[in-house]
Amino acid sequence: MALRHVFTVIDCNDLEAQVAFWSALTGLERLGEAPGYAWLAPQAEGASVIAFQQVPEAKSGKNRVHLDLHTDDVLAEVGRATELGASEVDRQAWDDFHWVVMADPEGNEFCIAGGGAKPW
C-alpha cells in the first residue's frame, strides 16, 4: 500500500479569518468544510489540499513544517502578503535561490521563494 500526500493542515484559532487570508494569498477557492475544519481547492487535479483545523490553543514556538510558495516576483508577493495581514520574519538566499520567511496572521510560518538574482 502506498501513501499519498492529500492534505497539508494548518492549525488555527480563527478558522474563517485564516481561510480568508490563505484563499486571498493563494487564489485558491474554498472547496469544503466540516465543523472546525475547512479546505481550499487544490491548484491542479491530484495536487494536495491546504486544510485548516480550528484548535483552542495559540501557536507557540517555530513551525516544524511549513509551506513554500514560489513566484517570479518575490518582493511583490511579500508586499501583497503583508497587505493581507502577514508579517516578514527573515530573508535568506542560497546561490541564485532566495526566499522570505513570512508569518500568517496567527504566526504560522511560510516562505515566499524564487530564483534568479537576489532582489534585495
C-alpha positions in Angstrom: 0.0 0.0 0.0 1.4 3.4 -0.9 0.8 6.7 0.9 -0.3 9.8 -0.9 0.0 13.4 0.4 -3.6 14.6 0.3 -3.8 17.4 2.9 -1.5 19.9 4.5 -3.3 21.0 7.6 -2.8 24.4 9.3 -3.9 24.7 12.9 -5.7 28.0 13.7 -7.8 29.7 16.2 -10.0 31.9 13.9 -11.0 29.4 11.2 -12.8 31.9 9.0 -10.0 34.6 9.1 -7.3 32.0 8.3 -9.3 30.6 5.4 -9.9 34.1 4.0 -6.2 35.0 4.4 -4.9 31.9 2.7 -7.6 32.0 0.0 -6.7 35.6 -0.9 -2.9 34.9 -0.8 -3.0 31.8 -3.0 -6.1 32.5 -5.1 -7.5 29.1 -4.1 -11.2 28.8 -3.6 -12.9 27.3 -0.5 -13.7 23.8 -1.5 -15.4 22.4 1.6 -15.9 22.5 5.3 -17.0 20.5 8.3 -17.4 21.6 11.9 -14.0 23.1 12.9 -12.4 22.4 9.5 -12.3 24.0 6.1 -10.2 23.3 3.0 -9.2 25.1 -0.2 -9.4 23.6 -3.7 -6.1 22.1 -5.0 -4.2 24.1 -7.6 -4.4 21.1 -10.0 -6.2 17.9 -10.2 -4.5 15.4 -7.9 -2.5 18.1 -6.0 -2.5 18.3 -2.2 -5.1 20.5 -0.5 -4.4 23.2 2.1 -6.8 22.5 5.0 -7.5 24.3 8.3 -8.2 22.8 11.7 -9.6 25.0 14.4 -7.8 24.4 17.7 -8.2 26.1 21.1 -4.5 26.8 21.8 -2.4 29.6 20.3 0.6 28.8 18.3 3.8 28.5 20.4 7.3 28.1 19.0 8.6 27.7 15.5 6.8 25.6 12.9 8.4 22.2 12.2 6.6 22.0 8.8 5.8 25.0 6.5 4.6 25.8 3.0 6.9 27.1 0.4 5.1 29.3 -2.2 7.1 30.0 -5.4 6.9 33.1 -7.6 8.8 35.0 -10.2 8.5 38.2 -8.2 9.3 37.5 -4.5 9.2 41.1 -3.3 5.9 41.9 -5.0 4.3 38.8 -3.3 5.9 39.6 0.0 4.3 43.1 -0.3 0.9 41.5 -1.2 1.1 39.0 1.7 1.9 41.9 4.1 -1.1 43.9 2.9 -3.3 40.8 3.5 -2.0 40.6 7.2 1.2 38.6 7.1 4.4 39.8 8.6 8.0 39.3 7.4 10.2 37.2 9.6 13.5 36.8 7.7 15.2 37.0 4.3 17.5 34.2 3.1 19.5 33.3 -0.1 21.4 30.4 -1.3 23.2 30.8 -4.6 20.6 32.0 -7.1 17.6 30.9 -4.9 16.1 33.3 -2.4 13.2 33.3 0.0 11.5 35.4 2.6 10.2 33.7 5.7 6.7 35.1 6.5 4.2 34.6 9.3 0.4 34.4 8.6 -1.9 36.5 10.9 -1.8 33.8 13.5 2.0 33.4 13.4 2.3 30.2 11.2 5.5 30.5 9.1 5.6 30.0 5.4 8.1 31.0 2.7 7.8 33.0 -0.5 10.6 31.9 -2.8 12.0 32.4 -6.2 15.1 32.1 -8.4 17.4 34.4 -10.2 19.2 37.5 -8.9 18.6 38.3 -5.3 16.1 41.2 -5.2 17.4 42.9 -2.1 
